[in-house]
Amino acid sequence: MTWSAPTVERCRELAAAHAGLRAGWIPLLVRFTHEDKAAKGLRAFRDPDAPRQVPVHFTALELVQQERLVLLTGPRGSGKTSFARYLAAHLAGEVVGARDLDIAALTRDVPRNDEGRVETERWTLGPMAPVLATVPRMRTGDLPLDGLVTADEPTFMIVDAIDRARDDGPALLAALAALAGRHADLRVLVLGDADVCRGWTIPTGFKVHDLMPLPASQCGNRPANPGLNALGRALGVEGGTEAVVEAWIATARERGAAPGFLAPHLDARDLARRPLAEALDLFARDPIGAADTIRLLARRLRAGDKPIDDLLRGLVALDADTGLAGAVLAASILADEAGGRPPLAEAIAPSLLRIVEDGRLSLALREEAGRTLARWGDPRDLLALVEVPGGVFAMGSALHPNSAPAHRARVAPFRIGRYPVTNDIYRRFVQETDRRWRSVDGLQPERASAPAVDLTWRDARAFCDWLAARWRAEGRLGRGERVRLPTEPEWERAARGDRPDAPDAIVYAWQGGWAADRCNSEEAGLNDTCTVGLFPRGRSACGADDMCGQVWEWCTTLWGEDMGTPAFSYPYADDGREDPAAGPRVRRVLRGGCFSSGKEKACCTYRGSLEPDGFWRGNGFRIVVARDVN
């Protein structure tokens, strides 16, 4: 590859400026595992008798090579800026032929989990010219983005600290996506603070992933935060966060300005000596930016045996959405206390419920509110049913061969679960029946209101039988009614309602086309299930939540043995596809997509499938109550 003179000069400066990073670099992991990648598209099948799979995480270096547009987020001190400079320096070193600072030097052995699993990371894309830019020096309106990319040169653009753009962040991301659309040889990596970026609507094309704390095999006795870990090593301090902060303060005069990730720690130290009103005013002015400082302040007050109740009540009492954000923060501070539901929960829980039910605040804060509500006891009826009218409706789509042709189907009236069956409800079934459950986190209190997953088709059917017996004994089932999984037409009817056939458009549970923040799909960036009902704007016409995204939902309907092509194709017919006694090789239909499904699959018409004994953390189900027609 022959590089242009401006590119060589830029790379020479980058390599010289950041060459020293390699010596102290600690490779970073992301919250995305090999299992997550393998299971996209419902290709996962796990032996029920196999031992539990230990998660093996990708590194940040590997992840940015898998997609053209990546938004990598993390808290302060998570290593975002160091990773940006480390990668840019090695790419630049390759361009200028720097010794020991090239893409070959990116090869390292990296622990992949707390169990110490080690695998090698390496660069596989070949030489690329890096562009390293930092916000706010890089602004959409001020900078000719095309001028940063040289035609016919493969370029890797790295944009750091996009959170500093605040409200302009989504527009800058959109401009970068458009730039990549104009330059086929361009890849873009954007890095930013997780709390800020999760409040944005992320433009189509960007894949959002979070950096993880260092695993135990990397951090030893020092903090799991990479920035604090590195500072502790530089200071020769063994111990946690407070030990590192105090050691830095003791030597501050000799060491100059504090690293940026220490700012909240130093601010909290100062606020602990001041009136409480100053801390509340700081949060009111910048709820996102001040959250870490307030959290650290509470930790300092506790350490000094000072009460924190007034601080927490003050956060909840702030005006409008600021008070709702304050409630989330107050709840997270209380989460540090041992035990179940703390006394202050009575003052905070109503705000958390409002956040969840109304879809207020950013997804990140809604998700946190949902976890806390689950841990304290979710007051919603999570087995609530909604009425779905019978009749003829448009089913299928011409946009995918497995969902074609679009046709008319008929269903009788039925009721369907407003939410997918949740962990807490499924846990009761497991405890009463001693049925095996393979879920890694299904018993965690903060996951109680998330969908139950890692369930086979047979697990889901057994739950329906168990619930039917309970409800029949309680008089909650009418004469001739059963609890079961939905048929495929019932599921689609509940999801799309009376929406007409739209041959050229994907049909979603809400009116209109794709809209951000209406479902837990890949675009949401959670890469996991969340508390049910966090997306009220995505609710279907009949009142069912999470019909698109969240979890693939088992149906009674058969697919066939070939994963790629259904033996039971459309139009839907009474042709044996509802046979409950079909063999273990015959796949069953799954509908709705899950948290790792893109908007093309997290919709009302896409058909997935899996063997009845297969399971994965993206598979769940919801119930139907209907009269038995057999």
Secondary structure as a PSIPRED ss2 file (coil, helix, strand):
# PSIPRED VFORMAT (PSIPRED V4.0)

   1 M C   1.000  0.000  0.000
   2 T C   1.000  0.000  0.000
   3 W C   1.000  0.000  0.000
   4 S C   1.000  0.000  0.000
   5 A H   0.000  1.000  0.000
   6 P H   0.000  1.000  0.000
   7 T H   0.000  1.000  0.000
   8 V H   0.000  1.000  0.000
   9 E H   0.000  1.000  0.000
  10 R H   0.000  1.000  0.000
  11 C H   0.000  1.000  0.000
  12 R H   0.000  1.000  0.000
  13 E H   0.000  1.000  0.000
  14 L H   0.000  1.000  0.000
  15 A H   0.000  1.000  0.000
  16 A H   0.000  1.000  0.000
  17 A H   0.000  1.000  0.000
  18 H H   0.000  1.000  0.000
  19 A C   1.000  0.000  0.000
  20 G C   1.000  0.000  0.000
  21 L H   0.000  1.000  0.000
  22 R H   0.000  1.000  0.000
  23 A H   0.000  1.000  0.000
  24 G H   0.000  1.000  0.000
  25 W C   1.000  0.000  0.000
  26 I C   1.000  0.000  0.000
  27 P C   1.000  0.000  0.000
  28 L C   1.000  0.000  0.000
  29 L E   0.000  0.000  1.000
  30 V E   0.000  0.000  1.000
  31 R E   0.000  0.000  1.000
  32 F E   0.000  0.000  1.000
  33 T E   0.000  0.000  1.000
  34 H H   0.000  1.000  0.000
  35 E H   0.000  1.000  0.000
  36 D H   0.000  1.000  0.000
  37 K H   0.000  1.000  0.000
  38 A H   0.000  1.000  0.000
  39 A H   0.000  1.000  0.000
  40 K C   1.000  0.000  0.000
  41 G C   1.000  0.000  0.000
  42 L C   1.000  0.000  0.000
  43 R C   1.000  0.000  0.000
  44 A C   1.000  0.000  0.000
  45 F C   1.000  0.000  0.000
  46 R C   1.000  0.000  0.000
  47 D C   1.000  0.000  0.000
  48 P C   1.000  0.000  0.000
  49 D C   1.000  0.000  0.000
  50 A C   1.000  0.000  0.000
  51 P C   1.000  0.000  0.000
  52 R C   1.000  0.000  0.000
  53 Q C   1.000  0.000  0.000
  54 V C   1.000  0.000  0.000
  55 P C   1.000  0.000  0.000
  56 V C   1.000  0.000  0.000
  57 H E   0.000  0.000  1.000
  58 F E   0.000  0.000  1.000
  59 T E   0.000  0.000  1.000
  60 A H   0.000  1.000  0.000
  61 L H   0.000  1.000  0.000
  62 E H   0.000  1.000  0.000
  63 L H   0.000  1.000  0.000
  64 V H   0.000  1.000  0.000
  65 Q H   0.000  1.000  0.000
  66 Q H   0.000  1.000  0.000
  67 E C   1.000  0.000  0.000
  68 R C   1.000  0.000  0.000
  69 L E   0.000  0.000  1.000
  70 V E   0.000  0.000  1.000
  71 L E   0.000  0.000  1.000
  72 L E   0.000  0.000  1.000
  73 T E   0.000  0.000  1.000
  74 G E   0.000  0.000  1.000
  75 P C   1.000  0.000  0.000
  76 R C   1.000  0.000  0.000
  77 G C   1.000  0.000  0.000
  78 S C   1.000  0.000  0.000
  79 G C   1.000  0.000  0.000
  80 K H   0.000  1.000  0.000
  81 T H   0.000  1.000  0.000
  82 S H   0.000  1.000  0.000
  83 F H   0.000  1.000  0.000
  84 A H   0.000  1.000  0.000
  85 R H   0.000  1.000  0.000
  86 Y H   0.000  1.000  0.000
  87 L H   0.000  1.000  0.000
  88 A H   0.000  1.000  0.000
  89 A H   0.000  1.000  0.000
  90 H H   0.000  1.000  0.000
  91 L H   0.000  1.000  0.000
  92 A H   0.000  1.000  0.000
  93 G H   0.000  1.000  0.000
  94 E H   0.000  1.000  0.000
  95 V H   0.000  1.000  0.000
  96 V H   0.000  1.000  0.000
  97 G C   1.000  0.000  0.000
  98 A C   1.000  0.000  0.000
  99 R C   1.000  0.000  0.000
 100 D C   1.000  0.000  0.000
 101 L C   1.000  0.000  0.000
 102 D C   1.000  0.000  0.000
 103 I H   0.000  1.000  0.000
 104 A H   0.000  1.000  0.000
 105 A H   0.000  1.000  0.000
 106 L H   0.000  1.000  0.000
 107 T C   1.000  0.000  0.000
 108 R E   0.000  0.000  1.000
 109 D E   0.000  0.000  1.000
 110 V E   0.000  0.000  1.000
 111 P E   0.000  0.000  1.000
 112 R C   1.000  0.000  0.000
 113 N C   1.000  0.000  0.000
 114 D C   1.000  0.000  0.000
 115 E C   1.000  0.000  0.000
 116 G C   1.000  0.000  0.000
 117 R C   1.000  0.000  0.000
 118 V E   0.000  0.000  1.000
 119 E E   0.000  0.000  1.000
 120 T E   0.000  0.000  1.000
 121 E E   0.000  0.000  1.000
 122 R C   1.000  0.000  0.000
 123 W C   1.000  0.000  0.000
 124 T C   1.000  0.000  0.000
 125 L C   1.000  0.000  0.000
 126 G C   1.000  0.000  0.000
 127 P C   1.000  0.000  0.000
 128 M C   1.000  0.000  0.000
 129 A E   0.000  0.000  1.000
 130 P E   0.000  0.000  1.000
 131 V E   0.000  0.000  1.000
 132 L E   0.000  0.000  1.000
 133 A E   0.000  0.000  1.000
 134 T E   0.000  0.000  1.000
 135 V C   1.000  0.000  0.000
 136 P C   1.000  0.000  0.000
 137 R C   1.000  0.000  0.000
 138 M C   1.000  0.000  0.000
 139 R C   1.000  0.000  0.000
 140 T C   1.000  0.000  0.000
 141 G C   1.000  0.000  0.000
 142 D C   1.000  0.000  0.000
 143 L C   1.000  0.000  0.000
 144 P C   1.000  0.000  0.000
 145 L H   0.000  1.000  0.000
 146 D H   0.000  1.000  0.000
 147 G H   0.000  1.000  0.000
 148 L H   0.000  1.000  0.000
 149 V C   1.000  0.000  0.000
 150 T C   1.000  0.000  0.000
 151 A C   1.000  0.000  0.000
 152 D C   1.000  0.000  0.000
 153 E C   1.000  0.000  0.000
 154 P C   1.000  0.000  0.000
 155 T E   0.000  0.000  1.000
 156 F E   0.000  0.000  1.000
 157 M E   0.000  0.000  1.000
 158 I E   0.000  0.000  1.000
 159 V E   0.000  0.000  1.000
 160 D E   0.000  0.000  1.000
 161 A C   1.000  0.000  0.000
 162 I H   0.000  1.000  0.000
 163 D H   0.000  1.000  0.000
 164 R H   0.000  1.000  0.000
 165 A H   0.000  1.000  0.000
 166 R H   0.000  1.000  0.000
 167 D H   0.000  1.000  0.000
 168 D H   0.000  1.000  0.000
 169 G H   0.000  1.000  0.000
 170 P H   0.000  1.000  0.000
 171 A H   0.000  1.000  0.000
 172 L H   0.000  1.000  0.000
 173 L H   0.000  1.000  0.000
 174 A H   0.000  1.000  0.000
 175 A H   0.000  1.000  0.000
 176 L H   0.000  1.000  0.000
 177 A H   0.000  1.000  0.000
 178 A H   0.000  1.000  0.000
 179 L H   0.000  1.000  0.000
 180 A H   0.000  1.000  0.000
 181 G H   0.000  1.000  0.000
 182 R H   0.000  1.000  0.000
 183 H C   1.000  0.000  0.000
 184 A C   1.000  0.000  0.000
 185 D C   1.000  0.000  0.000
 186 L E   0.000  0.000  1.000
 187 R E   0.000  0.000  1.000
 188 V E   0.000  0.000  1.000
 189 L E   0.000  0.000  1.000
 190 V E   0.000  0.000  1.000
 191 L E   0.000  0.000  1.000
 192 G E   0.000  0.000  1.000
 193 D E   0.000  0.000  1.000
 194 A H   0.000  1.000  0.000
 195 D H   0.000  1.000  0.000
 196 V H   0.000  1.000  0.000
 197 C H   0.000  1.000  0.000
 198 R C   1.000  0.000  0.000
 199 G C   1.000  0.000  0.000
 200 W C   1.000  0.000  0.000
 201 T C   1.000  0.000  0.000
 202 I C   1.000  0.000  0.000
 203 P C   1.000  0.000  0.000
 204 T C   1.000  0.000  0.000
 205 G C   1.000  0.000  0.000
 206 F C   1.000  0.000  0.000
 207 K E   0.000  0.000  1.000
 208 V E   0.000  0.000  1.000
 209 H E   0.000  0.000  1.000
 210 D E   0.000  0.000  1.000
 211 L E   0.000  0.000  1.000
 212 M C   1.000  0.000  0.000
 213 P C   1.000  0.000  0.000
 214 L C   1.000  0.000  0.000
 215 P C   1.000  0.000  0.000
 216 A H   0.000  1.000  0.000
 217 S H   0.000  1.000  0.000
 218 Q H   0.000  1.000  0.000
 219 C H   0.000  1.000  0.000
 220 G C   1.000  0.000  0.000
 221 N C   1.000  0.000  0.000
 222 R C   1.000  0.000  0.000
 223 P C   1.000  0.000  0.000
 224 A C   1.000  0.000  0.000
 225 N C   1.000  0.000  0.000
 226 P H   0.000  1.000  0.000
 227 G H   0.000  1.000  0.000
 228 L H   0.000  1.000  0.000
 229 N H   0.000  1.000  0.000
 230 A H   0.000  1.000  0.000
 231 L H   0.000  1.000  0.000
 232 G H   0.000  1.000  0.000
 233 R H   0.000  1.000  0.000
 234 A H   0.000  1.000  0.000
 235 L H   0.000  1.000  0.000
 236 G C   1.000  0.000  0.000
 237 V C   1.000  0.000  0.000
 238 E C   1.000  0.000  0.000
 239 G C   1.000  0.000  0.000
 240 G C   1.000  0.000  0.000
 241 T H   0.000  1.000  0.000
 242 E H   0.000  1.000  0.000
 243 A H   0.000  1.000  0.000
 244 V H   0.000  1.000  0.000
 245 V H   0.000  1.000  0.000
 246 E H   0.000  1.000  0.000
 247 A H   0.000  1.000  0.000
 248 W H   0.000  1.000  0.000
 249 I H   0.000  1.000  0.000
 250 A H   0.000  1.000  0.000
 251 T C   1.000  0.000  0.000
 252 A H   0.000  1.000  0.000
 253 R H   0.000  1.000  0.000
 254 E H   0.000  1.000  0.000
 255 R H   0.000  1.000  0.000
 256 G C   1.000  0.000  0.000
 257 A C   1.000  0.000  0.000
 258 A C   1.000  0.000  0.000
 259 P C   1.000  0.000  0.000
 260 G H   0.000  1.000  0.000
 261 F H   0.000  1.000  0.000
 262 L H   0.000  1.000  0.000
 263 A H   0.000  1.000  0.000
 264 P H   0.000  1.000  0.000
 265 H H   0.000  1.000  0.000
 266 L H   0.000  1.000  0.000
 267 D H   0.000  1.000  0.000
 268 A H   0.000  1.000  0.000
 269 R H   0.000  1.000  0.000
 270 D H   0.000  1.000  0.000
 271 L H   0.000  1.000  0.000
 272 A C   1.000  0.000  0.000
 273 R C   1.000  0.000  0.000
 274 R C   1.000  0.000  0.000
 275 P C   1.000  0.000  0.000
 276 L H   0.000  1.000  0.000
 277 A H   0.000  1.000  0.000
 278 E H   0.000  1.000  0.000
 279 A H   0.000  1.000  0.000
 280 L H   0.000  1.000  0.000
 281 D H   0.000  1.000  0.000
 282 L H   0.000  1.000  0.000
 283 F H   0.000  1.000  0.000
 284 A H   0.000  1.000  0.000
 285 R H   0.000  1.000  0.000
 286 D C   1.000  0.000  0.000
 287 P H   0.000  1.000  0.000
 288 I H   0.000  1.000  0.000
 289 G H   0.000  1.000  0.000
 290 A H   0.000  1.000  0.000
 291 A H   0.000  1.000  0.000
 292 D H   0.000  1.000  0.000
 293 T H   0.000  1.000  0.000
 294 I H   0.000  1.000  0.000
 295 R H   0.000  1.000  0.000
 296 L H   0.000  1.000  0.000
 297 L H   0.000  1.000  0.000
 298 A H   0.000  1.000  0.000
 299 R H   0.000  1.000  0.000
 300 R H   0.000  1.000  0.000
 301 L H   0.000  1.000  0.000
 302 R H   0.000  1.000  0.000
 303 A H   0.000  1.000  0.000
 304 G C   1.000  0.000  0.000
 305 D C   1.000  0.000  0.000
 306 K C   1.000  0.000  0.000
 307 P C   1.000  0.000  0.000
 308 I C   1.000  0.000  0.000
 309 D H   0.000  1.000  0.000
 310 D H   0.000  1.000  0.000
 311 L H   0.000  1.000  0.000
 312 L H   0.000  1.000  0.000
 313 R H   0.000  1.000  0.000
 314 G H   0.000  1.000  0.000
 315 L H   0.000  1.000  0.000
 316 V H   0.000  1.000  0.000
 317 A C   1.000  0.000  0.000
 318 L C   1.000  0.000  0.000
 319 D C   1.000  0.000  0.000
 320 A H   0.000  1.000  0.000
 321 D H   0.000  1.000  0.000
 322 T H   0.000  1.000  0.000
 323 G H   0.000  1.000  0.000
 324 L H   0.000  1.000  0.000
 325 A H   0.000  1.000  0.000
 326 G H   0.000  1.000  0.000
 327 A H   0.000  1.000  0.000
 328 V H   0.000  1.000  0.000
 329 L H   0.000  1.000  0.000
 330 A H   0.000  1.000  0.000
 331 A H   0.000  1.000  0.000
 332 S H   0.000  1.000  0.000
 333 I H   0.000  1.000  0.000
 334 L H   0.000  1.000  0.000
 335 A C   1.000  0.000  0.000
 336 D C   1.000  0.000  0.000
 337 E C   1.000  0.000  0.000
 338 A C   1.000  0.000  0.000
 339 G C   1.000  0.000  0.000
 340 G C   1.000  0.000  0.000
 341 R C   1.000  0.000  0.000
 342 P C   1.000  0.000  0.000
 343 P C   1.000  0.000  0.000
 344 L C   1.000  0.000  0.000
 345 A H   0.000  1.000  0.000
 346 E H   0.000  1.000  0.000
 347 A H   0.000  1.000  0.000
 348 I H   0.000  1.000  0.000
 349 A H   0.000  1.000  0.000
 350 P H   0.000  1.000  0.000
 351 S H   0.000  1.000  0.000
 352 L H   0.000  1.000  0.000
 353 L H   0.000  1.000  0.000
 354 R H   0.000  1.000  0.000
 355 I H   0.000  1.000  0.000
 356 V H   0.000  1.000  0.000
 357 E H   0.000  1.000  0.000
 358 D H   0.000  1.000  0.000
 359 G C   1.000  0.000  0.000
 360 R C   1.000  0.000  0.000
 361 L C   1.000  0.000  0.000
 362 S C   1.000  0.000  0.000
 363 L H   0.000  1.000  0.000
 364 A H   0.000  1.000  0.000
 365 L H   0.000  1.000  0.000
 366 R H   0.000  1.000  0.000
 367 E H   0.000  1.000  0.000
 368 E H   0.000  1.000  0.000
 369 A H   0.000  1.000  0.000
 370 G H   0.000  1.000  0.000
 371 R H   0.000  1.000  0.000
 372 T H   0.000  1.000  0.000
 373 L H   0.000  1.000  0.000
 374 A H   0.000  1.000  0.000
 375 R H   0.000  1.000  0.000
 376 W H   0.000  1.000  0.000
 377 G C   1.000  0.000  0.000
 378 D C   1.000  0.000  0.000
 379 P C   1.000  0.000  0.000
 380 R C   1.000  0.000  0.000
 381 D C   1.000  0.000  0.000
 382 L C   1.000  0.000  0.000
 383 L C   1.000  0.000  0.000
 384 A C   1.000  0.000  0.000
 385 L E   0.000  0.000  1.000
 386 V E   0.000  0.000  1.000
 387 E E   0.000  0.000  1.000
 388 V E   0.000  0.000  1.000
 389 P C   1.000  0.000  0.000
 390 G C   1.000  0.000  0.000
 391 G E   0.000  0.000  1.000
 392 V E   0.000  0.000  1.000
 393 F E   0.000  0.000  1.000
 394 A E   0.000  0.000  1.000
 395 M E   0.000  0.000  1.000
 396 G C   1.000  0.000  0.000
 397 S C   1.000  0.000  0.000
 398 A C   1.000  0.000  0.000
 399 L C   1.000  0.000  0.000
 400 H C   1.000  0.000  0.000
 401 P H   0.000  1.000  0.000
 402 N H   0.000  1.000  0.000
 403 S H   0.000  1.000  0.000
 404 A C   1.000  0.000  0.000
 405 P C   1.000  0.000  0.000
 406 A C   1.000  0.000  0.000
 407 H E   0.000  0.000  1.000
 408 R E   0.000  0.000  1.000
 409 A E   0.000  0.000  1.000
 410 R E   0.000  0.000  1.000
 411 V E   0.000  0.000  1.000
 412 A C   1.000  0.000  0.000
 413 P C   1.000  0.000  0.000
 414 F E   0.000  0.000  1.000
 415 R E   0.000  0.000  1.000
 416 I E   0.000  0.000  1.000
 417 G E   0.000  0.000  1.000
 418 R C   1.000  0.000  0.000
 419 Y C   1.000  0.000  0.000
 420 P C   1.000  0.000  0.000
 421 V C   1.000  0.000  0.000
 422 T E   0.000  0.000  1.000
 423 N H   0.000  1.000  0.000
 424 D H   0.000  1.000  0.000
 425 I H   0.000  1.000  0.000
 426 Y H   0.000  1.000  0.000
 427 R H   0.000  1.000  0.000
 428 R H   0.000  1.000  0.000
 429 F H   0.000  1.000  0.000
 430 V H   0.000  1.000  0.000
 431 Q H   0.000  1.000  0.000
 432 E H   0.000  1.000  0.000
 433 T H   0.000  1.000  0.000
 434 D C   1.000  0.000  0.000
 435 R C   1.000  0.000  0.000
 436 R C   1.000  0.000  0.000
 437 W C   1.000  0.000  0.000
 438 R C   1.000  0.000  0.000
 439 S C   1.000  0.000  0.000
 440 V C   1.000  0.000  0.000
 441 D C   1.000  0.000  0.000
 442 G C   1.000  0.000  0.000
 443 L C   1.000  0.000  0.000
 444 Q C   1.000  0.000  0.000
 445 P H   0.000  1.000  0.000
 446 E H   0.000  1.000  0.000
 447 R H   0.000  1.000  0.000
 448 A C   1.000  0.000  0.000
 449 S C   1.000  0.000  0.000
 450 A C   1.000  0.000  0.000
 451 P E   0.000  0.000  1.000
 452 A C   1.000  0.000  0.000
 453 V C   1.000  0.000  0.000
 454 D C   1.000  0.000  0.000
 455 L C   1.000  0.000  0.000
 456 T C   1.000  0.000  0.000
 457 W H   0.000  1.000  0.000
 458 R H   0.000  1.000  0.000
 459 D H   0.000  1.000  0.000
 460 A H   0.000  1.000  0.000
 461 R H   0.000  1.000  0.000
 462 A H   0.000  1.000  0.000
 463 F H   0.000  1.000  0.000
 464 C H   0.000  1.000  0.000
 465 D H   0.000  1.000  0.000
 466 W H   0.000  1.000  0.000
 467 L H   0.000  1.000  0.000
 468 A H   0.000  1.000  0.000
 469 A H   0.000  1.000  0.000
 470 R H   0.000  1.000  0.000
 471 W H   0.000  1.000  0.000
 472 R H   0.000  1.000  0.000
 473 A H   0.000  1.000  0.000
 474 E C   1.000  0.000  0.000
 475 G C   1.000  0.000  0.000
 476 R C   1.000  0.000  0.000
 477 L C   1.000  0.000  0.000
 478 G C   1.000  0.000  0.000
 479 R C   1.000  0.000  0.000
 480 G C   1.000  0.000  0.000
 481 E E   0.000  0.000  1.000
 482 R E   0.000  0.000  1.000
 483 V E   0.000  0.000  1.000
 484 R E   0.000  0.000  1.000
 485 L C   1.000  0.000  0.000
 486 P C   1.000  0.000  0.000
 487 T C   1.000  0.000  0.000
 488 E H   0.000  1.000  0.000
 489 P H   0.000  1.000  0.000
 490 E H   0.000  1.000  0.000
 491 W H   0.000  1.000  0.000
 492 E H   0.000  1.000  0.000
 493 R H   0.000  1.000  0.000
 494 A H   0.000  1.000  0.000
 495 A H   0.000  1.000  0.000
 496 R H   0.000  1.000  0.000
 497 G C   1.000  0.000  0.000
 498 D C   1.000  0.000  0.000
 499 R C   1.000  0.000  0.000
 500 P C   1.000  0.000  0.000
 501 D C   1.000  0.000  0.000
 502 A C   1.000  0.000  0.000
 503 P C   1.000  0.000  0.000
 504 D C   1.000  0.000  0.000
 505 A C   1.000  0.000  0.000
 506 I C   1.000  0.000  0.000
 507 V C   1.000  0.000  0.000
 508 Y C   1.000  0.000  0.000
 509 A C   1.000  0.000  0.000
 510 W C   1.000  0.000  0.000
 511 Q C   1.000  0.000  0.000
 512 G C   1.000  0.000  0.000
 513 G C   1.000  0.000  0.000
 514 W C   1.000  0.000  0.000
 515 A C   1.000  0.000  0.000
 516 A C   1.000  0.000  0.000
 517 D C   1.000  0.000  0.000
 518 R C   1.000  0.000  0.000
 519 C C   1.000  0.000  0.000
 520 N E   0.000  0.000  1.000
 521 S C   1.000  0.000  0.000
 522 E H   0.000  1.000  0.000
 523 E H   0.000  1.000  0.000
 524 A H   0.000  1.000  0.000
 525 G C   1.000  0.000  0.000
 526 L C   1.000  0.000  0.000
 527 N C   1.000  0.000  0.000
 528 D C   1.000  0.000  0.000
 529 T C   1.000  0.000  0.000
 530 C C   1.000  0.000  0.000
 531 T C   1.000  0.000  0.000
 532 V C   1.000  0.000  0.000
 533 G C   1.000  0.000  0.000
 534 L C   1.000  0.000  0.000
 535 F C   1.000  0.000  0.000
 536 P H   0.000  1.000  0.000
 537 R H   0.000  1.000  0.000
 538 G H   0.000  1.000  0.000
 539 R C   1.000  0.000  0.000
 540 S C   1.000  0.000  0.000
 541 A C   1.000  0.000  0.000
 542 C C   1.000  0.000  0.000
 543 G C   1.000  0.000  0.000
 544 A C   1.000  0.000  0.000
 545 D C   1.000  0.000  0.000
 546 D C   1.000  0.000  0.000
 547 M C   1.000  0.000  0.000
 548 C C   1.000  0.000  0.000
 549 G E   0.000  0.000  1.000
 550 Q C   1.000  0.000  0.000
 551 V C   1.000  0.000  0.000
 552 W E   0.000  0.000  1.000
 553 E E   0.000  0.000  1.000
 554 W E   0.000  0.000  1.000
 555 C E   0.000  0.000  1.000
 556 T E   0.000  0.000  1.000
 557 T E   0.000  0.000  1.000
 558 L E   0.000  0.000  1.000
 559 W E   0.000  0.000  1.000
 560 G E   0.000  0.000  1.000
 561 E C   1.000  0.000  0.000
 562 D C   1.000  0.000  0.000
 563 M C   1.000  0.000  0.000
 564 G C   1.000  0.000  0.000
 565 T C   1.000  0.000  0.000
 566 P C   1.000  0.000  0.000
 567 A C   1.000  0.000  0.000
 568 F C   1.000  0.000  0.000
 569 S C   1.000  0.000  0.000
 570 Y C   1.000  0.000  0.000
 571 P C   1.000  0.000  0.000
 572 Y C   1.000  0.000  0.000
 573 A C   1.000  0.000  0.000
 574 D C   1.000  0.000  0.000
 575 D C   1.000  0.000  0.000
 576 G C   1.000  0.000  0.000
 577 R C   1.000  0.000  0.000
 578 E C   1.000  0.000  0.000
 579 D C   1.000  0.000  0.000
 580 P C   1.000  0.000  0.000
 581 A C   1.000  0.000  0.000
 582 A C   1.000  0.000  0.000
 583 G C   1.000  0.000  0.000
 584 P C   1.000  0.000  0.000
 585 R C   1.000  0.000  0.000
 586 V C   1.000  0.000  0.000
 587 R E   0.000  0.000  1.000
 588 R E   0.000  0.000  1.000
 589 V E   0.000  0.000  1.000
 590 L E   0.000  0.000  1.000
 591 R E   0.000  0.000  1.000
 592 G C   1.000  0.000  0.000
 593 G C   1.000  0.000  0.000
 594 C C   1.000  0.000  0.000
 595 F C   1.000  0.000  0.000
 596 S C   1.000  0.000  0.000
 597 S C   1.000  0.000  0.000
 598 G C   1.000  0.000  0.000
 599 K C   1.000  0.000  0.000
 600 E C   1.000  0.000  0.000
 601 K C   1.000  0.000  0.000
 602 A C   1.000  0.000  0.000
 603 C C   1.000  0.000  0.000
 604 C C   1.000  0.000  0.000
 605 T C   1.000  0.000  0.000
 606 Y C   1.000  0.000  0.000
 607 R E   0.000  0.000  1.000
 608 G E   0.000  0.000  1.000
 609 S E   0.000  0.000  1.000
 610 L E   0.000  0.000  1.000
 611 E C   1.000  0.000  0.000
 612 P C   1.000  0.000  0.000
 613 D C   1.000  0.000  0.000
 614 G C   1.000  0.000  0.000
 615 F C   1.000  0.000  0.000
 616 W C   1.000  0.000  0.000
 617 R C   1.000  0.000  0.000
 618 G C   1.000  0.000  0.000
 619 N E   0.000  0.000  1.000
 620 G E   0.000  0.000  1.000
 621 F C   1.000  0.000  0.000
 622 R C   1.000  0.000  0.000
 623 I C   1.000  0.000  0.000
 624 V E   0.000  0.000  1.000
 625 V E   0.000  0.000  1.000
 626 A E   0.000  0.000  1.000
 627 R E   0.000  0.000  1.000
 628 D C   1.000  0.000  0.000
 629 V C   1.000  0.000  0.000
 630 N C   1.000  0.000  0.000
